[in-house]
Amino acid sequence: MSIRRLPAVQAPTRTIDTGQPLGRRLLAELLGSAFLAAVVIGSGIAAQRLSPHDIGLQLLENSAATAVGLYAIILMFGPVSGGHFNPVVSLVDAGFGGLEWRDAAAYIPVQTLGCMAGAVAANGMFAKAAIAISPHHRATPAHLLGEVIATAGLILVIFALARTHRSSQAPAAVGAYIGAAYWFTSSTSFANPAITVGRMLTDTFAGIAPASVPAFIVAQALGGLLGSLAIRRLYPQLTARDAATVVLPQVS
């Protein structure tokens, strides 16, 4: 007598949502980076015009606009791409497994292009030349130390929130940290290679000379590395799933 075999029953597979398609995420990073540069540079130009004889007040106006603007920008675009707008954040996130390395490689040029476009837009809004190379040299040892510390602190803020499942607070925390870092760092906290390149294209309060850009980017990369190492020591249980919520969890 033959025995009829029943087909094997397969266990249902569980699909983990990996977020938005890459093209959509890249568009969000492009637009978010452009808005970020426009906020930083545009508010710097406005501050110069509104308070031409008071540099301290100019910095207050610029830092306040940047802090609240960054908060809003992360809320706008974070649910699509995570709201990085910063190559250092993307690379550190990839290192923790929250972002594919190939996606991080795609994010970086888009973030840089966005910041350059935002700089051009800010210049245009204030009737300045679309591109005006900045003559402001900033690459002193003190400024570079400031960039290392500013970038390391930014990484600590972002990934500490992710590890402790408080990423929903990241928009406010990141905005507050950058606003404060304008004041406690000598470099006024660029903390972002993409915005550093963008700020090279404006001969205004927020500008940086091209000769200073490479040293700033090296300092920012070092700050990112130090911040990453500190996170690994402080929060050794940080998982790829935690890192995937940086800066803001993506929504399908």
N, CA and C of each residue as an Amber inpcrd file, in Angstrom:
protein
   756
   0.8520000  -1.1900000   0.0000000   0.0000000   0.0000000   0.0000000
   0.8890000   1.2420000   0.0000000   0.6320000   2.1370000  -0.9290000
   1.4530000   3.3620000  -0.9990000   0.9200000   4.4090000  -0.0330000
   1.8350000   5.1690000   0.4960000   1.4710000   6.2410000   1.4300000
   1.5630000   7.5710000   0.6960000   0.4860000   8.2880000   0.7060000
   0.4590000   9.5910000   0.0290000   1.0420000  10.6520000   0.9560000
   2.0370000  11.3170000   0.4510000   2.6770000  12.3470000   1.2580000
   1.9820000  13.6980000   1.0500000   1.6730000  14.3140000   2.1470000
   1.0710000  15.6490000   2.0840000   2.1790000  16.6810000   1.8690000
   1.8820000  17.7400000   1.1510000   2.8950000  18.7790000   0.9600000
   3.2810000  19.4120000   2.2860000   4.5650000  19.6970000   2.4040000
   5.0570000  20.2950000   3.6480000   4.4270000  21.6570000   3.8600000
   4.1250000  21.9350000   5.1160000   3.5690000  23.2420000   5.4720000
   4.7210000  24.1590000   5.8400000   4.8400000  25.2650000   5.1080000
   5.9260000  26.1990000   5.3690000   5.4750000  27.2370000   6.3890000
   6.3910000  27.5390000   7.2810000   6.0840000  28.5800000   8.2650000
   6.0150000  29.9230000   7.5570000   5.0930000  30.7720000   7.9570000
   4.9920000  32.0790000   7.3150000   6.2480000  32.8960000   7.5710000
   6.7090000  33.5840000   6.5350000   7.8950000  34.4280000   6.6790000
   7.4830000  35.7960000   7.1750000   8.3650000  36.4220000   7.9090000
   8.0920000  37.7540000   8.4380000   8.9480000  38.7560000   7.6830000
   8.3140000  39.7060000   7.0750000   9.0340000  40.7280000   6.3220000
   9.2570000  41.9370000   7.2150000  10.4900000  42.3350000   7.3250000
  10.8170000  43.5150000   8.1270000  10.8390000  44.7270000   7.2200000
  10.0820000  45.7410000   7.5860000  10.0130000  46.9580000   6.7880000
  11.3400000  47.6950000   6.8740000  11.9930000  47.8900000   5.7440000
  13.2840000  48.5790000   5.7230000  13.1540000  50.0530000   5.3990000
  11.9440000  50.5800000   5.3330000  11.7690000  52.0050000   5.1170000
  11.4510000  52.3470000   3.6770000  11.6570000  53.5970000   3.3510000
  11.3090000  54.1310000   2.0450000  12.2840000  53.6680000   0.9620000
  11.8440000  53.6630000  -0.3070000  12.7640000  53.3570000  -1.4060000
  13.9270000  54.3510000  -1.4280000  15.0670000  53.9030000  -1.9220000
  16.2680000  54.7350000  -1.8980000  16.0560000  56.0520000  -2.6310000
  15.4180000  56.0340000  -3.7830000  15.2160000  57.2670000  -4.5450000
  14.4550000  58.3160000  -3.7550000  13.4430000  57.8760000  -3.0320000
  12.6580000  58.8020000  -2.2160000  13.4920000  59.3430000  -1.0630000
  14.2890000  58.4750000  -0.4680000  15.1540000  58.9200000   0.6320000
  16.1940000  59.9360000   0.1540000  16.7350000  59.6950000  -1.0380000
  17.7340000  60.6230000  -1.5680000  17.1210000  61.9900000  -1.8460000
  15.8940000  62.0020000  -2.3390000  15.2190000  63.2790000  -2.5700000
  15.0170000  64.0190000  -1.2500000  14.6330000  63.2880000  -0.2050000
  14.4580000  63.9220000   1.1060000  15.7740000  64.4760000   1.6330000
  16.8680000  63.7290000   1.4580000  18.1720000  64.2170000   1.9030000
  18.6130000  65.4400000   1.1030000  18.3190000  65.4390000  -0.1890000
  18.6610000  66.5820000  -1.0410000  17.9150000  67.8330000  -0.5930000
  16.6030000  67.7160000  -0.4340000  15.7940000  68.8690000  -0.0500000
  16.1100000  69.3240000   1.3770000  16.2640000  68.3630000   2.2880000
  16.5760000  68.7260000   3.6610000  17.9160000  69.4330000   3.7790000
  18.9120000  68.9470000   3.0490000  20.2360000  69.5780000   3.0750000
  20.1850000  70.9740000   2.4650000  19.3880000  71.1380000   1.3960000
  19.2490000  72.4510000   0.7760000  18.5880000  73.4400000   1.7330000
  17.5150000  73.0030000   2.3970000  16.8670000  73.8790000   3.3690000
  17.8110000  74.2140000   4.5200000  18.5910000  73.2340000   4.9650000
  19.5300000  73.4810000   6.0590000  20.5350000  74.5670000   5.6860000
  21.1290000  74.4540000   4.5090000  22.0960000  75.4580000   4.0710000
  21.4380000  76.8230000   3.9030000  20.2220000  76.8290000   3.3630000
  19.5180000  78.0990000   3.1890000  19.2330000  78.7580000   4.5290000
  18.8700000  77.9600000   5.5350000  18.6120000  78.5090000   6.8650000
  19.8910000  79.0750000   7.4730000  20.9640000  78.3020000   7.4250000
  22.2220000  78.7340000   8.0360000  22.7510000  79.9980000   7.3600000
  22.8160000  79.9830000   6.0460000  23.4140000  81.1030000   5.3150000
  22.4500000  82.2830000   5.2440000  21.1760000  82.0050000   4.9530000
  20.2080000  83.0980000   4.8670000  20.0670000  83.8510000   6.1730000
  20.0010000  83.1390000   7.2850000  19.8810000  83.8240000   8.5760000
  21.1630000  84.5760000   8.9140000  22.3030000  84.0810000   8.4250000
  23.5540000  84.8030000   8.6320000  23.5680000  86.1270000   7.8790000
  23.0680000  86.1150000   6.6520000  22.9870000  87.3470000   5.8680000
  22.0160000  88.3300000   6.5220000  20.8460000  87.8270000   6.9210000
  19.8550000  88.6850000   7.5670000  20.4100000  89.2820000   8.8510000
  21.1410000  88.4750000   9.6160000  21.7170000  88.9620000  10.8710000
  22.7060000  90.1000000  10.6150000  23.5200000  89.9520000   9.5870000
  24.4630000  91.0210000   9.2480000  23.7340000  92.3120000   8.9080000
  22.6350000  92.1880000   8.1930000  21.9000000  93.3940000   7.7730000
  21.1110000  94.0130000   8.9130000  20.5530000  93.1820000   9.7800000
  19.7400000  93.6910000  10.8740000  20.5860000  94.2610000  12.0110000
  21.7650000  93.6770000  12.2260000  22.6200000  94.0970000  13.3450000
  24.0510000  94.3090000  12.8480000  24.2570000  95.2980000  11.9760000
  25.5500000  95.4320000  11.3110000  26.7220000  95.7670000  12.2340000
  26.4320000  96.2840000  13.4080000  27.5160000  96.7260000  14.2890000
  27.6430000  95.8860000  15.5700000  26.9590000  94.7440000  15.6040000
  26.9740000  93.9270000  16.8220000  27.1500000  92.4640000  16.4370000
  28.3860000  91.9820000  16.4800000  28.6710000  90.6100000  16.0640000
  28.0280000  89.5990000  16.9980000  27.9890000  89.9120000  18.2870000
  27.3530000  89.0000000  19.2280000  25.8830000  88.8080000  18.9210000
  25.2050000  89.8880000  18.6000000  23.7890000  89.7910000  18.2520000
  23.6030000  89.0490000  16.9290000  24.5240000  89.2580000  15.9930000
  24.4770000  88.5100000  14.7300000  24.5410000  87.0050000  14.9920000
  25.4540000  86.6160000  15.8710000  25.5970000  85.1890000  16.1750000
  24.3560000  84.6510000  16.8740000  23.7640000  85.4540000  17.7580000
  22.5460000  85.0310000  18.4410000  21.4240000  84.8000000  17.4360000
  21.2640000  85.7220000  16.5150000  20.2090000  85.5990000  15.5020000
  20.4510000  84.3920000  14.5990000  21.6870000  84.2140000  14.1830000
  22.0460000  83.1020000  13.3010000  21.8560000  81.7510000  14.0020000
  22.3060000  81.6600000  15.2440000  22.2130000  80.3890000  15.9700000
  20.7640000  80.0430000  16.3030000  19.9650000  81.0390000  16.6670000
  18.5650000  80.7780000  16.9980000  17.8070000  80.2880000  15.7620000
  18.0280000  80.9510000  14.6270000  17.3570000  80.5330000  13.3950000
  17.7910000  79.1290000  12.9870000  19.0730000  78.8280000  13.1300000
  19.5690000  77.5070000  12.7650000  18.9740000  76.4240000  13.6580000
  18.9160000  76.6810000  14.9560000  18.3910000  75.6810000  15.8990000
  16.9360000  75.3440000  15.6000000  16.0950000  76.3630000  15.4690000
  14.6730000  76.0740000  15.2380000  14.4380000  75.5880000  13.8020000
  15.2450000  76.0940000  12.8590000  15.1120000  75.6340000  11.4840000
  15.4800000  74.1750000  11.3380000  16.5620000  73.7610000  11.9980000
  16.9820000  72.3650000  11.9410000  15.9280000  71.4530000  12.5530000
  15.3270000  71.9020000  13.6450000  14.2420000  71.1420000  14.2770000
  13.1120000  70.8920000  13.2750000  12.7030000  71.9450000  12.5830000
  11.6020000  71.8230000  11.6280000  11.9880000  70.9680000  10.4290000
  13.2070000  71.1150000   9.9500000  13.6530000  70.3670000   8.7680000
  13.7040000  68.8700000   9.0570000  14.1870000  68.4970000  10.2400000
  14.2170000  67.0750000  10.6010000  12.7980000  66.5220000  10.6800000
  11.8740000  67.3070000  11.2290000  10.4870000  66.8560000  11.2860000
   9.8950000  66.6880000   9.8890000  10.2600000  67.5610000   8.9570000
   9.7260000  67.5010000   7.5980000  10.2090000  66.2700000   6.8390000
  11.5110000  66.0420000   6.8690000  12.1020000  65.0360000   5.9940000
  12.5820000  63.7760000   6.7080000  12.6980000  63.8340000   8.0370000
  13.1730000  62.6900000   8.7910000  12.3650000  61.4230000   8.6000000
  11.0290000  61.4880000   8.5660000  10.2490000  60.2600000   8.3840000
  10.4970000  59.5610000   7.0570000  11.0730000  60.2690000   6.0800000
  11.3590000  59.6510000   4.7800000  12.7670000  59.0630000   4.7380000
  13.7750000  59.8540000   5.1330000  15.1630000  59.4210000   4.9750000
  15.8920000  59.1630000   6.2810000  15.2760000  59.5160000   7.4060000
  15.9810000  59.4770000   8.6780000  16.4380000  60.8520000   9.1010000
  16.5470000  61.7820000   8.1440000  16.9220000  63.1560000   8.4730000
  18.3780000  63.3150000   8.8540000  19.2820000  62.7200000   8.0610000
  20.7100000  62.8490000   8.3600000  21.2420000  64.2270000   7.9710000
  21.1860000  64.5450000   6.6750000  21.6830000  65.8110000   6.1200000
  23.1570000  66.0460000   6.4540000  23.8920000  64.9880000   6.7120000
  25.2640000  65.1090000   7.2200000  26.0230000  63.8270000   6.9030000
  27.0790000  63.8830000   6.0950000  27.8300000  62.6690000   5.7510000
  28.4000000  61.9320000   6.9520000  28.8120000  62.6520000   7.9880000
  29.3620000  61.9850000   9.1660000  28.2990000  61.1350000   9.8470000
  27.1000000  61.6670000   9.9780000  26.0090000  60.9090000  10.5910000
  25.7070000  59.6580000   9.7690000  25.6760000  59.8040000   8.4480000
  25.3780000  58.6560000   7.5820000  26.4500000  57.5750000   7.6930000
  27.7160000  57.9760000   7.7310000  28.8060000  57.0040000   7.8240000
  28.8060000  56.2920000   9.1770000  28.5910000  57.0390000  10.2410000
  28.5410000  56.4140000  11.5690000  27.3380000  55.4690000  11.6520000
  26.2180000  55.8820000  11.0890000  25.0380000  55.0290000  11.0850000
  25.3130000  53.7290000  10.3300000  26.0070000  53.8270000   9.1970000
  26.3750000  52.6210000   8.4490000  27.3070000  51.7390000   9.2750000
  28.2100000  52.3600000  10.0190000  29.1220000  51.5960000  10.8600000
  28.4090000  50.8060000  11.9430000  27.2800000  51.3300000  12.4240000
  26.4870000  50.6280000  13.4320000  25.4680000  49.6780000  12.8180000
  25.3830000  49.6530000  11.4930000  24.4720000  48.7350000  10.8280000
  23.0760000  49.2650000  10.6040000  22.8450000  50.5540000  10.9020000
  21.5220000  51.1190000  10.7160000  21.2360000  51.5590000   9.3010000
  22.2740000  51.6280000   8.4700000  22.1510000  52.0660000   7.0830000
  23.1020000  51.2340000   6.2470000  22.6470000  50.7820000   5.0930000
  23.5310000  50.0390000   4.1970000  24.6810000  50.9420000   3.7360000
  25.8750000  50.3600000   3.6160000  27.0210000  51.1550000   3.1810000
  26.7970000  51.7650000   1.8010000  26.1510000  51.0050000   0.9130000
  25.9010000  51.5440000  -0.4250000  24.9080000  52.6980000  -0.3710000
  23.9720000  52.6550000   0.5820000  23.0420000  53.7650000   0.7400000
  23.7630000  54.9840000   1.3080000  24.6620000  54.7520000   2.2590000
  25.4480000  55.8600000   2.8070000  26.2810000  56.5180000   1.7060000
  26.8520000  55.6960000   0.8260000  27.6380000  56.2320000  -0.2880000
  26.7720000  57.0590000  -1.2280000  25.4930000  56.7150000  -1.3370000
  24.5770000  57.4970000  -2.1680000  24.1170000  58.7650000  -1.4450000
  23.9660000  58.6880000  -0.1220000  23.5270000  59.8500000   0.6460000
  24.5360000  61.0060000   0.5520000  25.8300000  60.6950000   0.6370000
  26.8480000  61.7330000   0.8150000  26.8910000  62.7420000  -0.3320000
  26.9770000  62.3290000  -1.6030000  26.9890000  63.3450000  -2.6630000
  25.6860000  64.1270000  -2.7490000  24.5670000  63.4820000  -2.4370000
  23.2740000  64.1660000  -2.4760000  23.2060000  65.2310000  -1.3790000
  23.6930000  64.9010000  -0.1830000  23.7270000  65.8750000   0.9070000
  24.6060000  67.0670000   0.5390000  25.7430000  66.7890000  -0.0750000
  26.6630000  67.8630000  -0.4570000  26.0620000  68.7410000  -1.5450000
  25.4650000  68.1200000  -2.5500000  24.8160000  68.8710000  -3.6180000
  23.6660000  69.7130000  -3.0640000  22.9050000  69.1500000  -2.1370000
  21.8120000  69.8960000  -1.5310000  22.3010000  71.1300000  -0.7970000
  23.3670000  70.9920000  -0.0310000  23.9120000  72.1470000   0.6990000
  24.4490000  73.2040000  -0.2560000  25.0450000  72.7860000  -1.3480000
  25.5170000  73.7490000  -2.3400000  24.3460000  74.4890000  -2.9720000
  23.2800000  73.7550000  -3.2920000  22.0880000  74.3830000  -3.8670000
  21.4510000  75.3490000  -2.8740000  21.4260000  74.9700000  -1.6050000
  20.8690000  75.8470000  -0.5870000  21.6660000  77.1310000  -0.4280000
  22.9850000  77.0220000  -0.5590000  23.8260000  78.2160000  -0.4820000
  23.5290000  79.1650000  -1.6330000  23.3990000  78.6200000  -2.8270000
  23.0710000  79.4400000  -4.0000000  21.7090000  80.1070000  -3.8130000
  20.7330000  79.3500000  -3.3020000  19.3980000  79.9010000  -3.0730000
  19.4370000  81.0300000  -2.0420000  20.1950000  80.8420000  -0.9570000
  20.2890000  81.8780000   0.0690000  20.9180000  83.1410000  -0.4940000
  21.9690000  82.9890000  -1.2810000  22.5820000  84.1560000  -1.9190000
  21.5660000  84.8900000  -2.7910000  20.8160000  84.1170000  -3.5660000
  19.8420000  84.7250000  -4.4650000  18.7260000  85.4430000  -3.7390000
  18.2560000  84.8710000  -2.6180000  17.1580000  85.4970000  -1.8750000
  17.5270000  86.8710000  -1.3360000  18.8360000  87.1100000  -1.1400000
  19.2740000  88.3930000  -0.6060000  20.0050000  89.2240000  -1.6690000
  19.6940000  88.9150000  -2.9350000  20.1920000  89.7050000  -4.0730000
  21.7070000  89.7610000  -4.1280000  22.3420000  88.6520000  -3.7820000
  23.7870000  88.5430000  -3.8950000  24.1290000  87.6710000  -5.0940000
  25.3900000  87.6690000  -5.4850000  25.8220000  86.7960000  -6.5720000
  25.5030000  85.3560000  -6.2110000  25.0260000  84.5870000  -7.1800000
  24.6190000  83.2040000  -6.9080000  25.7380000  82.4140000  -6.2570000
  26.9510000  82.6010000  -6.7500000  28.1230000  81.9430000  -6.1630000
  29.1830000  83.0060000  -5.9160000  29.5880000  83.1360000  -4.6640000
  30.6410000  84.0720000  -4.2910000  31.5620000  83.3520000  -3.3120000
  32.7410000  82.9750000  -3.7490000  33.6460000  82.1890000  -2.9140000
  34.0750000  82.9860000  -1.6910000  33.9260000  82.3610000  -0.5350000
  34.2180000  83.0510000   0.7220000  35.7190000  83.2340000   0.9370000
  36.1270000  84.3830000   1.4650000  37.5380000  84.5970000   1.8060000
  37.8340000  84.3520000   3.2850000  36.8370000  83.8540000   4.0550000
  36.9890000  83.7470000   5.5080000  37.7700000  82.4930000   5.8930000
  39.0470000  82.6700000   6.2150000  39.8860000  81.5490000   6.6280000
  39.5900000  81.2100000   8.0910000  39.3450000  79.9390000   8.3510000
  38.9400000  79.5040000   9.6910000  39.7930000  78.3610000  10.2410000
  40.6870000  77.8200000   9.4570000  41.3740000  76.5820000   9.8540000
  42.5430000  76.8440000  10.8000000  42.2480000  77.3760000  11.9810000
  43.2600000  77.4990000  13.0250000  43.1690000  76.2650000  13.9270000
  44.2170000  75.9810000  14.6940000  44.1290000  74.8330000  15.6120000
  42.9240000  74.9000000  16.5490000  42.6020000  76.0920000  17.0240000
  41.4670000  76.2280000  17.9320000  40.1580000  75.9190000  17.2190000
  40.0010000  76.4180000  15.9950000  38.7840000  76.1360000  15.2350000
  38.6500000  74.6370000  14.9380000  39.7610000  73.9990000  14.5960000
  39.7010000  72.5750000  14.2700000  39.3710000  71.7420000  15.4970000
  39.9190000  72.1160000  16.6450000  39.5460000  71.4370000  17.8840000
  38.0520000  71.6130000  18.1510000  37.5510000  72.8170000  17.8840000
  36.1220000  73.0640000  18.0480000  35.2820000  72.1600000  17.1680000
  35.7510000  71.9210000  15.9300000  34.9970000  71.0480000  15.0190000
  35.0220000  69.5900000  15.4760000  36.1550000  69.1540000  16.0070000
  36.2270000  67.7800000  16.5370000  35.2130000  67.6110000  17.6600000
  35.2050000  68.5560000  18.5910000  34.3140000  68.4560000  19.7460000
  32.8510000  68.6000000  19.3270000  32.5730000  69.5490000  18.4440000
  31.1830000  69.7610000  18.0030000  30.6340000  68.5160000  17.3150000
  31.4340000  67.9020000  16.4500000  30.9490000  66.7340000  15.7100000
  30.8120000  65.5200000  16.6260000  31.7730000  65.3210000  17.5100000
  31.6790000  64.2070000  18.4590000  30.4320000  64.3410000  19.3200000
  30.1570000  65.5480000  19.7810000  28.9700000  65.7660000  20.6020000
  27.6820000  65.5070000  19.8430000  27.6540000  65.8960000  18.5660000
  26.4620000  65.6500000  17.7470000  26.1970000  64.1550000  17.6130000
  27.2470000  63.3780000  17.3730000  27.0970000  61.9250000  17.2650000
  26.6100000  61.3390000  18.5810000  27.1360000  61.8320000  19.6800000
  26.7110000  61.3370000  20.9920000  25.2280000  61.6210000  21.2360000
  24.7940000  62.8120000  20.9020000  23.3770000  63.1520000  21.0940000
  22.4840000  62.2150000  20.2820000  22.7920000  62.0740000  19.0040000
  21.9250000  61.3140000  18.1010000  21.8520000  59.8370000  18.4890000
  23.0190000  59.2160000  18.6990000  23.0270000  57.7730000  18.9130000
  22.6820000  57.3850000  20.3460000  22.9030000  58.2790000  21.2990000
  22.4350000  58.0050000  22.6590000  20.9080000  57.9710000  22.6870000
  20.2820000  58.8770000  21.9690000  18.8200000  58.8790000  21.8970000
  18.3040000  57.6190000  21.2060000  18.9980000  57.2050000  20.1460000
  18.5670000  55.9910000  19.4430000  18.6700000  54.7690000  20.3570000
  19.7790000  54.6470000  21.0840000  19.9790000  53.4740000  21.9300000
  18.9680000  53.4190000  23.0580000  18.5590000  54.5780000  23.5580000
  17.6220000  54.6040000  24.6840000  16.1760000  54.7880000  24.2200000
  15.9710000  54.5360000  22.9270000  14.6280000  54.5450000  22.3410000
  13.9160000  55.8750000  22.5470000  14.6690000  56.9480000  22.3430000
  14.0970000  58.3010000  22.4450000  14.3230000  59.0860000  21.1560000
  14.3700000  58.3910000  20.0270000  14.6340000  59.0730000  18.7590000
  13.5760000  60.1120000  18.4100000  12.3760000  59.9630000  18.9630000
  11.3370000  60.9610000  18.7030000  11.7230000  62.3400000  19.2390000
  12.6730000  62.3720000  20.1800000  13.1280000  63.6370000  20.7360000
  14.3170000  64.2170000  19.9680000  14.8010000  63.4850000  18.9690000
  16.0030000  63.9090000  18.2500000  15.8640000  65.2620000  17.5550000
  14.7440000  65.5700000  16.8910000  14.6720000  66.8840000  16.2320000
  14.9390000  68.0360000  17.1870000  14.3190000  68.0050000  18.3610000
  14.5270000  69.0750000  19.3330000  15.9350000  69.0230000  19.9050000
  16.4100000  67.8150000  20.2200000  17.7270000  67.6830000  20.8340000
  18.8400000  68.1100000  19.8880000  18.7500000  67.7030000  18.6300000
  19.7820000  68.0760000  17.6540000  19.7650000  69.5850000  17.4180000
  18.5620000  70.1630000  17.2660000  18.4780000  71.6060000  17.0920000
  19.0520000  72.3550000  18.2790000  18.7260000  71.8980000  19.4860000
  19.2230000  72.5540000  20.7000000  20.7370000  72.4340000  20.7960000
  21.2620000  71.2380000  20.4870000  22.7070000  71.0490000  20.5900000
  23.4520000  71.9400000  19.6040000  23.0200000  71.9610000  18.3510000
  23.7040000  72.7860000  17.3510000  23.5970000  74.2630000  17.7100000
  22.4170000  74.6840000  18.1860000  22.2680000  76.0730000  18.6070000
  23.2240000  76.4320000  19.7340000  23.3840000  75.5300000  20.6920000
  24.3120000  75.7770000  21.7970000  25.7620000  75.7410000  21.3240000
  26.0540000  74.8110000  20.4110000  27.4300000  74.6530000  19.9450000
  27.9140000  75.8470000  19.1300000  27.0010000  76.6260000  18.5740000
  27.3950000  77.8940000  17.9460000  28.1680000  78.7600000  18.9290000
  27.8120000  78.6170000  20.2150000  28.3760000  79.4880000  21.2440000
  29.5340000  78.8670000  22.0010000  29.4940000  77.5480000  22.2340000
  30.5690000  76.9880000  23.0730000  31.7440000  76.4510000  22.2620000
  31.6640000  76.4920000  20.9180000  32.8200000  76.1100000  20.1080000
  33.3480000  77.3280000  19.3600000  34.6610000  77.3720000  19.2010000
  35.2780000  78.5150000  18.5190000  34.9470000  78.5480000  17.0330000
  34.5830000  77.3990000  16.4670000  34.3050000  77.2970000  15.0360000
  32.8550000  77.6170000  14.6910000  32.0260000  77.8640000  15.6840000
  30.5670000  78.0190000  15.5580000  29.9110000  76.7650000  14.9960000
  30.5080000  75.6210000  15.2430000  29.8800000  74.3170000  15.0400000
  29.3260000  74.0770000  13.6450000  30.2170000  73.9370000  12.6790000
  29.7950000  73.4460000  11.3640000  29.3550000  71.9850000  11.5190000
  30.2560000  71.1340000  12.0350000  29.9630000  69.7350000  12.4070000
  29.3480000  68.9260000  11.2770000  29.6520000  69.2750000  10.0230000
  28.9810000  68.6550000   8.8840000  29.7830000  68.9530000   7.6150000
  30.3970000  67.9500000   7.0010000  31.1800000  68.2160000   5.7820000
  30.3540000  68.7960000   4.6430000  29.0940000  68.3860000   4.5020000
  28.2660000  68.8790000   3.3950000  27.9870000  70.3750000   3.5430000
  27.6220000  70.7980000   4.7430000  27.3530000  72.2240000   4.9500000
  28.6440000  73.0190000   4.8660000  29.7590000  72.4110000   5.2120000
  31.0520000  73.0880000   5.0850000  31.3290000  73.4180000   3.6280000
  31.0950000  72.4650000   2.7410000  31.2790000  72.7170000   1.3080000
  30.2970000  73.7790000   0.8180000  29.0530000  73.6940000   1.2570000
  28.0600000  74.6760000   0.8440000  28.4190000  76.0870000   1.2770000
  28.9060000  76.2250000   2.4960000  29.2430000  77.5550000   3.0340000
  30.4700000  78.1620000   2.3590000  31.1820000  77.3690000   1.6080000
  32.3070000  77.8670000   0.8190000  31.8220000  78.7890000  -0.3110000
  30.5470000  78.6520000  -0.6990000  30.0170000  79.3490000  -1.8710000
  29.3580000  80.6820000  -1.5470000  29.5290000  81.1690000  -0.3200000
  28.9090000  82.4420000   0.0510000  29.9080000  83.3460000   0.7530000
  30.0650000  84.5570000   0.2310000  30.9600000  85.5440000   0.8360000
  30.1580000  86.3670000   1.8400000  29.7360000  85.6990000   2.9110000
  28.8960000  86.3420000   3.9230000  29.3520000  85.9130000   5.3080000
  28.5790000  86.2900000   6.3020000  28.8390000  85.9760000   7.7010000
  29.0830000  84.4860000   7.9280000  28.4010000  83.6260000   7.1680000
  28.4600000  82.1760000   7.3820000  29.5060000  81.4810000   6.5340000
  30.2520000  82.2150000   5.7180000  31.1420000  81.5950000   4.7490000
  32.4210000  81.0120000   5.3300000  33.0860000  80.1950000   4.5220000
  34.3890000  79.6280000   4.8710000  35.2290000  79.5520000   3.6050000
  36.4860000  79.9210000   3.6980000  37.3720000  79.9120000   2.5370000
  37.6500000  78.4820000   2.0850000  37.7480000  78.2620000   0.7750000
  38.0290000  76.9020000   0.2770000  39.2730000  76.2760000   0.8910000
  40.2890000  77.0810000   1.1810000  41.5230000  76.5440000   1.7470000
  41.3080000  75.9550000   3.1380000  40.2640000  76.4000000   3.8310000
  39.9780000  75.8940000   5.1760000  39.1130000  74.6370000   5.1680000
  38.4750000  74.3660000   4.0400000  37.5010000  73.2710000   3.9870000
  38.1220000  71.8950000   4.2440000  39.2460000  71.5180000   3.5950000
  39.7900000  70.1700000   3.8330000  40.1110000  69.9020000   5.3040000
  40.7090000  70.8770000   5.9780000  41.0510000  70.6800000   7.3850000
  39.7930000  70.5420000   8.2360000  38.7620000  71.3110000   7.9110000
  37.5070000  71.2010000   8.6430000  36.8980000  69.8190000   8.4700000
  36.9250000  69.3010000   7.2460000  36.3290000  67.9830000   6.9930000
  37.1080000  66.8950000   7.7270000  38.4230000  66.9910000   7.7550000
  39.2320000  66.0240000   8.5040000  38.8810000  66.0890000   9.9900000
  38.7460000  67.2930000  10.5300000  38.3990000  67.4430000  11.9440000
  37.0160000  66.8670000  12.2330000  36.0830000  67.0880000  11.3250000
  34.7320000  66.5440000  11.4970000  34.7420000  65.0140000  11.4420000
  35.5240000  64.4610000  10.5240000  35.6280000  63.0020000  10.4410000
  36.2250000  62.4290000  11.7280000  37.2490000  63.1020000  12.2630000
  37.8430000  62.6600000  13.5230000  36.8220000  62.7520000  14.6560000
  36.0570000  63.8380000  14.6820000  35.0200000  63.9680000  15.7020000
  33.9770000  62.8710000  15.5970000  33.6100000  62.5200000  14.3460000
  32.6580000  61.4280000  14.1530000  33.1950000  60.1090000  14.6680000
  34.4810000  59.8580000  14.4080000  35.1030000  58.6250000  14.8820000
  35.1380000  58.5840000  16.4080000  35.5370000  59.6860000  17.0290000
  35.5980000  59.7270000  18.4910000  34.2060000  59.5800000  19.1030000
  33.2270000  60.2270000  18.4940000  31.8570000  60.0870000  18.9820000
  31.3680000  58.6520000  18.8800000  31.7120000  58.0080000  17.7670000
  31.3180000  56.6090000  17.5640000  31.9610000  55.7000000  18.6060000
  33.2480000  55.9160000  18.8760000  33.9330000  55.1090000  19.8760000
  33.3380000  55.3230000  21.2710000  32.9870000  56.5610000  21.5650000
  32.3800000  56.8540000  22.8650000  31.0280000  56.1620000  23.0070000
  30.2330000  56.1620000  21.9400000  28.9330000  55.4890000  21.9730000
  29.1100000  53.9940000  22.2110000  30.1200000  53.4010000  21.5700000
  30.3510000  51.9630000  21.7460000  30.7270000  51.6290000  23.1830000
  31.4050000  52.5420000  23.8570000  31.7660000  52.3120000  25.2550000
  30.5930000  52.5990000  26.1930000  29.8620000  53.6600000  25.9210000
  28.7690000  54.0590000  26.8040000  27.5200000  53.1950000  26.6210000
  27.2760000  52.7950000  25.3720000  26.0750000  52.0290000  25.0410000
  26.4610000  50.7960000  24.2320000  27.1180000  49.8270000  24.8590000
  27.6100000  48.6580000  24.1010000  26.5070000  47.7980000  23.5110000
  25.2790000  47.9660000  23.9650000  24.1730000  47.1590000  23.4470000
  23.4550000  47.8110000  22.2720000  24.0260000  48.8710000  21.7160000
  23.4180000  49.5160000  20.5590000  23.3300000  48.5280000  19.4010000
  22.1260000  48.3040000  18.9020000  21.9160000  47.3300000  17.8380000
  21.6870000  48.0340000  16.5060000  21.7580000  47.2280000  15.4220000
  21.4660000  47.7730000  14.0970000  20.0340000  48.2860000  14.0310000
  19.1290000  47.6030000  14.7300000  17.7320000  48.0580000  14.7460000
  17.6160000  49.4140000  15.4330000  18.3840000  49.6210000  16.5120000
  18.3990000  50.9330000  17.1720000  18.9410000  51.9940000  16.2150000
  20.0680000  51.6560000  15.5580000  20.7100000  52.6160000  14.6670000
  19.8310000  52.9760000  13.4850000  18.9410000  52.0780000  13.1090000
  18.0500000  52.3420000  11.9770000  17.0400000  53.4410000  12.2870000
  16.9250000  53.8350000  13.5610000  16.0030000  54.9150000  13.9240000
  16.6700000  56.2810000  13.8990000  17.9320000  56.3510000  13.4710000
  18.6880000  57.6070000  13.4260000  18.3740000  58.3490000  12.1310000
  18.2680000  59.6800000  12.1380000  18.0870000  60.5540000  13.2770000
  16.6430000  60.4340000  13.7770000  15.7380000  60.2190000  12.8320000
  14.3250000  60.0320000  13.1270000  13.8740000  58.7430000  12.4390000
  13.0770000  57.9250000  13.1030000  12.6270000  56.6780000  12.4690000
  11.8950000  56.9570000  11.1550000  12.1750000  56.1320000  10.1350000
  11.4980000  56.2760000   8.8490000  10.1010000  55.6650000   8.9290000
   9.1910000  56.2650000   8.2050000   7.8040000  55.8050000   8.1660000
   7.4950000  55.3440000   6.7560000   6.9190000  54.1670000   6.6250000
   6.6010000  53.6150000   5.3020000   5.4190000  54.3510000   4.6880000
